[in-house]
Amino acid sequence: MADFSHLVIGAGVVGLAVSARLARHRTASVLLVERHNAIGTETSARNSEVIHAGLYYPPDSLKTRLCIRGKHLLYQTAAEAGIAHRKCGKWIIAQNENEHEYLENLHDKAKTLGISTEFIPLSRVKDIEPSVLARSAVLNSPTTGIVSAHELMAYLHGQFESHSGDLALGTAVTRIEYDASRKLYNVRFRTITAASQQHDSDEMELKFENVVNCAGLSAPAVSNLLLPQHRHVMPFYAKGSYFSYGSSKPKTERLIYPCPTGHAGLGTHLTLDLAGRIRFGPNVEWVDSPANLAPSGNQLDQVYEAVIKYLPGVDKSALSADYAGIRPKITGPEHNAFTDFVIQMEQGFPGFVNLLGIESPGLTSSLAIGEYVENLYYKSS
């Protein structure tokens, strides 16, 4: 007999969304485990808190599908639950003809996907956003916004607990074995003390019918505990530092993005928090460890040079390194092709759902990812 029907590993925003969906089912018993001593302390707490429109990814990708669906669910849920959010919109700025052509293609793709976009005439840019410099074109994305990730996670945690879900903090998974004869997963856990972050010596083992790997930065390591070596995944870590801006001028009413370059990120952009304060980031810095979370203040000059291309009035002395986050990637810096989310029931391991490379737009997509994983198990419409 299983101790629980489902184990969900990782209590970031995606793990919380998955757990909340699964726990709704009458026959389900869900244990959510998190190795840290609080929910959502890694990627979920260290990002731009942007609700993305779904513009940037291939039309047939999971990222596009789940971002668009997740955006709808997120705005709806935030409004109904009183989660702080703002549909502030976003401008994407082109400074030359190549970037202008990129925006034209992005606009055409948005039409096919049913995403609202429009070009702002250059003659009106200074009237709407006096501080913004756009030499070639401006594409407006009115459905882009911002949300309080903390409030969203608190809401999902509450939903999970209201359906009798169990959360174990400070609990690390150390071993996963599949018993094919019983169709059960034997999983070993070890508690981690808050003071030392060291594993206690005692382990416990529980049995589960199903396991969902939502471990974010640790998802490859969790996957590798179970899958054979030839199916192991190597993690890569793209660090992004954010820089706060301690001046009231210049200011904007919306998010401002440059045209992206490559697939590591969307460029060093201007985001707003829910109080209207400006911050810039993230940049991209490949690191060897997800523990490398100190913001890279030595990159301030590089960030400033990127920002003044579209916001020339920025006061460099008002910029300061604020915080950093790590993108949980499964391809490295030499890989320039698009990499999609991996969300799949692993062949040969029935009931084991792997979520790998859940980077941006993971926050926007979180509620849709929960719905998607639920459908893998319950095939609901």
Backbone torsions as a table, in degrees:
resi	resn	phi	psi	omega
1	MET	NA	140.1	177.7
2	ALA	-79.2	148.8	173.4
3	ASP	-77.0	-34.8	177.3
4	PHE	-141.8	155.3	175.0
5	SER	-74.9	-36.5	-176.2
6	HIS	-135.6	138.3	166.1
7	LEU	-111.1	126.9	172.8
8	VAL	-112.9	124.5	-176.3
9	ILE	-103.3	115.3	178.1
10	GLY	109.8	116.4	-177.3
11	ALA	-109.0	46.0	165.1
12	GLY	-81.5	-170.3	-175.8
13	VAL	-62.6	-34.5	180.0
14	VAL	-72.4	-45.8	177.8
15	GLY	-61.0	-38.5	177.2
16	LEU	-65.3	-42.4	179.7
17	ALA	-64.6	-42.7	178.1
18	VAL	-63.2	-46.9	-178.0
19	SER	-62.1	-42.3	-179.1
20	ALA	-63.3	-37.3	178.5
21	ARG	-69.9	-45.3	-177.2
22	LEU	-67.0	-36.9	-176.1
23	ALA	-67.7	-16.8	-179.8
24	ARG	-67.7	-22.5	-174.9
25	HIS	-77.1	133.9	-172.9
26	ARG	-59.2	-35.6	-176.4
27	THR	-88.9	-1.2	-175.0
28	ALA	-91.5	144.0	168.1
29	SER	-130.0	120.2	-168.5
30	VAL	-119.7	129.5	171.0
31	LEU	-110.4	123.6	176.4
32	LEU	-106.7	123.2	-179.6
33	VAL	-116.8	145.0	-178.8
34	GLU	-139.6	127.6	-175.6
35	ARG	-73.3	-25.0	174.9
36	HIS	-82.3	171.0	-176.2
37	ASN	-95.7	17.6	174.0
38	ALA	-155.3	158.5	178.5
39	ILE	-77.2	151.2	167.9
40	GLY	57.4	46.5	-176.7
41	THR	-98.9	-6.6	-177.5
42	GLU	-103.3	-117.6	-174.6
43	THR	-58.7	-36.3	-176.8
44	SER	-63.6	-26.5	-178.2
45	ALA	-101.0	-0.8	-172.7
46	ARG	-132.8	63.8	179.9
47	ASN	-145.4	-171.6	-175.8
48	SER	-83.2	-9.6	-176.4
49	GLU	58.4	31.9	-178.7
50	VAL	-88.7	137.0	168.2
51	ILE	-91.6	105.7	-175.3
52	HIS	-80.0	152.0	-178.5
53	ALA	-81.3	-29.1	-177.5
54	GLY	102.6	29.9	-172.1
55	LEU	-85.3	-31.2	-158.7
56	TYR	-90.4	-12.4	-166.2
57	TYR	-106.4	159.6	178.8
58	PRO	-54.8	140.3	-173.8
59	PRO	-56.8	-33.1	-176.3
60	ASP	-94.2	12.6	-176.3
61	SER	-87.8	158.4	173.2
62	LEU	-63.4	-35.7	180.0
63	LYS	-59.6	-43.9	178.7
64	THR	-67.4	-50.2	-177.3
65	ARG	-59.0	-47.5	-175.1
66	LEU	-78.6	-27.7	176.5
67	CYS	-67.7	-46.1	-179.2
68	ILE	-65.5	-46.1	178.0
69	ARG	-65.2	-42.6	-179.4
70	GLY	-64.6	-38.5	177.4
71	LYS	-58.3	-46.5	179.0
72	HIS	-60.9	-48.5	-179.0
73	LEU	-64.6	-36.0	-176.7
74	LEU	-69.7	-46.1	177.4
75	TYR	-62.0	-42.1	-179.5
76	GLN	-63.9	-47.7	-178.9
77	THR	-65.7	-42.1	-179.5
78	ALA	-62.0	-41.3	179.7
79	ALA	-66.4	-43.5	-176.9
80	GLU	-71.9	-35.4	-174.3
81	ALA	-95.9	-3.9	-179.0
82	GLY	73.9	27.9	176.9
83	ILE	-79.1	129.7	-177.3
84	ALA	-61.1	128.0	178.6
85	HIS	-160.1	167.2	178.8
86	ARG	-154.1	125.6	175.4
87	LYS	-87.9	80.7	-172.4
88	CYS	-87.1	-19.2	-177.1
89	GLY	83.0	168.6	-177.2
90	LYS	-146.2	140.5	170.1
91	TRP	-106.7	135.8	171.5
92	ILE	-109.1	128.2	-168.4
93	ILE	-106.4	130.7	173.3
94	ALA	-109.3	131.9	-178.0
95	GLN	-109.3	-4.3	178.6
96	ASN	-151.6	178.3	-174.5
97	GLU	-67.7	-35.7	177.6
98	ASN	-62.9	-42.8	178.1
99	GLU	-69.2	-35.2	176.1
100	HIS	-61.4	-43.4	177.3
101	GLU	-62.5	-38.9	176.3
102	TYR	-58.4	-44.6	-179.9
103	LEU	-67.0	-35.5	176.1
104	GLU	-61.3	-44.3	178.6
105	ASN	-66.0	-37.4	178.5
106	LEU	-65.3	-40.3	178.0
107	HIS	-63.4	-43.3	178.6
108	ASP	-63.6	-41.9	179.2
109	LYS	-64.7	-40.1	179.2
110	ALA	-59.1	-38.8	178.5
111	LYS	-60.8	-43.0	-178.5
112	THR	-67.9	-26.2	-178.9
113	LEU	-92.3	-5.3	-178.4
114	GLY	75.2	25.4	178.2
115	ILE	-98.7	130.5	-178.1
116	SER	-73.3	123.4	170.8
117	THR	-143.6	157.6	177.6
118	GLU	-155.0	148.9	174.5
119	PHE	-84.8	135.9	174.1
120	ILE	-94.2	122.3	177.7
121	PRO	-56.7	137.1	-179.3
122	LEU	-57.5	-29.9	-179.8
123	SER	-66.5	-18.1	-178.2
124	ARG	-102.3	-8.7	-174.4
125	VAL	-57.9	-48.5	-176.9
126	LYS	-67.6	-27.4	177.3
127	ASP	-70.9	-35.7	-176.5
128	ILE	-87.1	-47.7	-179.4
129	GLU	-131.2	85.6	-173.7
130	PRO	-58.6	-24.0	-175.0
131	SER	-87.4	-11.5	-172.4
132	VAL	-88.1	135.5	174.7
133	LEU	-105.8	119.8	176.3
134	ALA	-132.6	113.1	-175.6
135	ARG	-85.7	-23.7	-172.2
136	SER	-124.8	-47.2	-177.0
137	ALA	-164.7	157.7	174.8
138	VAL	-134.3	123.1	175.8
139	LEU	-106.2	125.2	-179.4
140	ASN	-95.0	132.4	175.0
141	SER	-116.2	91.9	-172.7
142	PRO	-71.8	-16.4	-178.1
143	THR	-92.8	0.9	173.8
144	THR	-74.2	146.4	-179.5
145	GLY	-156.4	-165.6	177.9
146	ILE	-135.3	154.2	-177.3
147	VAL	-145.4	152.1	173.5
148	SER	-78.7	106.8	179.2
149	ALA	-62.7	-36.1	179.9
150	HIS	-62.5	-46.6	-179.3
151	GLU	-67.2	-36.5	177.4
152	LEU	-62.4	-46.1	-179.5
153	MET	-66.0	-38.3	177.5
154	ALA	-62.7	-39.4	178.1
155	TYR	-64.4	-46.3	-179.1
156	LEU	-64.4	-39.0	176.4
157	HIS	-59.9	-43.9	178.5
158	GLY	-63.5	-40.3	177.7
159	GLN	-63.8	-41.5	178.9
160	PHE	-61.3	-48.1	-178.8
161	GLU	-68.0	-31.3	179.9
162	SER	-67.5	-19.6	176.4
163	HIS	-104.6	26.8	173.3
164	SER	66.6	26.8	173.3
165	GLY	-74.1	151.2	-179.9
166	ASP	-111.1	130.2	178.6
167	LEU	-113.5	129.6	176.0
168	ALA	-118.8	110.0	177.8
169	LEU	-89.9	162.5	-179.8
170	GLY	59.1	36.6	-174.0
171	THR	-130.6	117.3	-178.3
172	ALA	-105.9	139.3	174.3
173	VAL	-82.3	127.2	-177.8
174	THR	-112.5	-18.7	-178.3
175	ARG	-158.5	139.3	175.2
176	ILE	-133.2	125.2	177.2
177	GLU	-130.0	141.1	177.7
178	TYR	-103.1	123.0	176.8
179	ASP	-95.5	96.0	-174.7
180	ALA	-64.4	-31.1	-177.9
181	SER	-67.8	-34.6	-179.8
182	ARG	-101.9	-8.0	-177.4
183	LYS	56.4	47.2	179.7
184	LEU	-133.0	152.2	174.6
185	TYR	-102.5	123.9	174.3
186	ASN	-94.5	116.5	-174.3
187	VAL	-122.0	131.1	177.0
188	ARG	-102.9	143.8	-178.3
189	PHE	-128.1	154.3	174.8
190	ARG	-137.2	132.9	179.1
191	THR	-78.8	153.2	180.0
192	ILE	-121.2	126.7	-179.7
193	THR	-75.4	141.2	-176.7
194	ALA	-65.3	-36.7	-174.2
195	ALA	-69.3	-44.6	-172.2
196	SER	-104.5	-15.0	-173.1
197	GLN	57.1	24.6	177.7
198	GLN	-102.2	149.6	177.7
199	HIS	-70.1	133.9	168.1
200	ASP	-71.2	160.7	-175.0
201	SER	-76.1	-29.7	-175.5
202	ASP	-77.0	137.3	175.9
203	GLU	-118.0	155.7	173.1
204	MET	-130.3	155.4	-179.4
205	GLU	-127.1	136.1	176.9
206	LEU	-130.1	160.0	-179.1
207	LYS	-113.2	139.0	-177.0
208	PHE	-135.2	146.2	173.6
209	GLU	-76.7	-32.0	-175.2
210	ASN	-141.8	151.5	177.9
211	VAL	-134.8	133.6	176.2
212	VAL	-117.9	122.3	-179.4
213	ASN	-93.3	98.2	177.2
214	CYS	-114.8	35.3	-168.0
215	ALA	-81.3	3.5	173.5
216	GLY	61.8	-116.3	-179.4
217	LEU	-61.6	-27.2	180.0
218	SER	-97.0	3.9	-176.4
219	ALA	-59.4	-42.3	176.2
220	PRO	-59.8	-41.1	179.8
221	ALA	-64.0	-40.2	177.5
222	VAL	-65.4	-45.2	178.5
223	SER	-58.4	-40.8	-177.3
224	ASN	-71.3	-15.7	174.2
225	LEU	-67.0	-27.3	-173.5
226	LEU	-109.9	-47.5	-173.0
227	LEU	-72.9	150.6	178.7
228	PRO	-64.1	160.5	-170.0
229	GLN	-58.3	-36.2	-178.0
230	HIS	-70.1	-8.2	176.2
231	ARG	-111.3	14.7	179.2
232	HIS	-69.2	151.8	-177.3
233	VAL	-114.9	135.0	176.5
234	MET	-95.7	128.5	178.0
235	PRO	-83.6	151.0	172.1
236	PHE	-131.4	149.7	-173.4
237	TYR	-127.3	115.5	177.2
238	ALA	-105.7	106.1	-178.4
239	LYS	-81.6	138.1	175.4
240	GLY	-125.9	121.5	177.8
241	SER	-94.6	143.8	177.4
242	TYR	-112.2	144.8	-176.4
243	PHE	-123.5	123.5	178.2
244	SER	-79.4	159.7	-178.2
245	TYR	-126.0	112.4	-172.8
246	GLY	-95.3	42.3	177.5
247	SER	-141.6	151.2	178.7
248	SER	-86.8	-7.5	-179.9
249	LYS	-132.8	138.8	-7.0
250	PRO	-74.2	166.9	177.1
251	LYS	-133.7	161.4	176.5
252	THR	-136.2	163.2	179.2
253	GLU	-100.4	-4.0	-174.9
254	ARG	-146.8	172.3	176.2
255	LEU	-74.3	143.9	179.2
256	ILE	-125.0	121.7	-178.7
257	TYR	-120.6	138.8	166.4
258	PRO	-76.3	170.9	171.5
259	CYS	-68.0	135.8	-177.2
260	PRO	-71.7	155.3	174.5
261	THR	-127.5	123.0	-179.4
262	GLY	73.1	-167.6	-175.0
263	HIS	-116.3	8.9	179.6
264	ALA	-77.6	-24.9	-179.0
265	GLY	-175.9	-177.1	-176.9
266	LEU	-101.6	19.0	-179.6
267	GLY	88.8	162.6	178.9
268	THR	-76.9	103.7	-171.4
269	HIS	-112.3	168.9	177.2
270	LEU	-96.4	121.6	173.4
271	THR	-119.6	163.3	178.5
272	LEU	-118.5	145.5	168.4
273	ASP	-90.0	178.3	-174.1
274	LEU	-71.2	-10.2	173.2
275	ALA	-93.6	0.5	178.6
276	GLY	89.0	4.1	179.8
277	ARG	-77.3	142.1	-178.2
278	ILE	-87.1	142.1	166.8
279	ARG	-141.6	154.7	-178.7
280	PHE	-118.6	141.6	177.7
281	GLY	141.1	-177.1	-5.5
282	PRO	-88.4	152.2	167.3
283	ASN	-85.1	-172.3	-178.8
284	VAL	-126.6	125.3	177.9
285	GLU	-141.9	114.9	-179.2
286	TRP	-77.0	128.0	-177.5
287	VAL	-126.6	163.9	-176.1
288	ASP	-88.6	-18.0	-173.3
289	SER	-138.1	140.4	175.6
290	PRO	-71.9	-7.9	177.6
291	ALA	-80.8	-7.5	-178.4
292	ASN	-80.9	77.6	-171.2
293	LEU	-106.9	3.7	176.7
294	ALA	-72.7	129.8	178.6
295	PRO	-62.4	143.3	-173.5
296	SER	-87.9	85.5	179.9
297	GLY	-62.7	-23.1	179.0
298	ASN	-71.0	-5.8	177.8
299	GLN	-101.0	12.0	-178.6
300	LEU	-59.8	-41.7	179.5
301	ASP	-60.7	-42.2	179.9
302	GLN	-64.1	-42.3	178.7
303	VAL	-64.4	-44.7	179.6
304	TYR	-58.7	-45.1	-179.5
305	GLU	-63.1	-33.7	177.6
306	ALA	-71.0	-39.2	-174.0
307	VAL	-73.0	-40.1	-174.9
308	ILE	-67.8	-10.8	176.5
309	LYS	-68.2	-28.5	178.2
310	TYR	-120.3	-10.1	178.0
311	LEU	-138.8	73.7	-169.3
312	PRO	-66.2	-15.8	-178.3
313	GLY	-86.2	7.2	-178.2
314	VAL	-63.7	134.6	177.4
315	ASP	-88.3	110.4	-176.8
316	LYS	-58.7	-35.7	-177.7
317	SER	-68.1	-15.7	179.7
318	ALA	-91.0	-2.1	178.4
319	LEU	-87.9	137.9	175.1
320	SER	-149.1	145.3	178.3
321	ALA	-63.3	132.3	-173.4
322	ASP	-112.4	-66.7	180.0
323	TYR	-153.3	171.6	-179.1
324	ALA	-137.9	152.1	174.0
325	GLY	-130.7	164.0	-179.1
326	ILE	-118.8	128.9	174.9
327	ARG	-84.2	124.8	-178.8
328	PRO	-81.3	89.7	-174.8
329	LYS	-98.4	155.5	175.5
330	ILE	-118.0	9.9	170.2
331	THR	-134.8	150.2	-173.0
332	GLY	-96.4	-172.7	-173.9
333	PRO	-66.2	-21.8	179.9
334	GLU	-81.1	-7.4	-176.7
335	HIS	-95.9	109.1	-175.5
336	ASN	-98.1	-7.9	-179.9
337	ALA	-79.6	159.4	178.5
338	PHE	-63.3	138.4	175.8
339	THR	-120.8	121.9	-176.0
340	ASP	-86.3	165.2	166.0
341	PHE	-57.0	145.4	168.2
342	VAL	-109.8	114.2	176.6
343	ILE	-136.8	103.6	-171.4
344	GLN	-153.9	149.3	169.7
345	MET	-79.7	119.3	-171.8
346	GLU	-74.3	130.9	-179.7
347	GLN	-61.0	132.6	-180.0
348	GLY	87.3	-6.0	179.9
349	PHE	-133.5	74.0	-176.3
350	PRO	-59.0	133.2	-179.6
351	GLY	90.1	-6.1	177.8
352	PHE	-98.3	110.7	179.6
353	VAL	-104.9	124.9	-176.7
354	ASN	-104.0	129.7	172.9
355	LEU	-118.6	111.7	-176.0
356	LEU	-125.8	146.0	177.7
357	GLY	65.4	35.3	-179.0
358	ILE	-86.2	77.9	176.1
359	GLU	-99.9	-157.5	176.2
360	SER	-59.6	134.4	8.3
361	PRO	-96.3	58.8	-176.2
362	GLY	-64.0	-41.4	178.7
363	LEU	-62.6	-49.5	178.4
364	THR	-59.1	-39.9	-173.7
365	SER	-83.4	-6.1	-166.3
366	SER	-55.9	-46.2	-178.0
367	LEU	-68.4	-34.7	176.9
368	ALA	-71.3	-33.8	175.6
369	ILE	-64.4	-41.9	176.0
370	GLY	-58.2	-43.3	178.1
371	GLU	-64.2	-40.8	-178.0
372	TYR	-65.0	-45.8	179.5
373	VAL	-65.8	-40.6	176.0
374	GLU	-55.4	-43.1	-179.6
375	ASN	-67.1	-30.1	176.5
376	LEU	-62.2	-33.0	-179.8
377	TYR	-90.0	-42.3	-169.3
378	TYR	-112.1	-7.1	176.0
379	LYS	53.9	32.7	179.5
380	SER	-77.0	158.5	-176.7
381	SER	-82.6	NA	NA
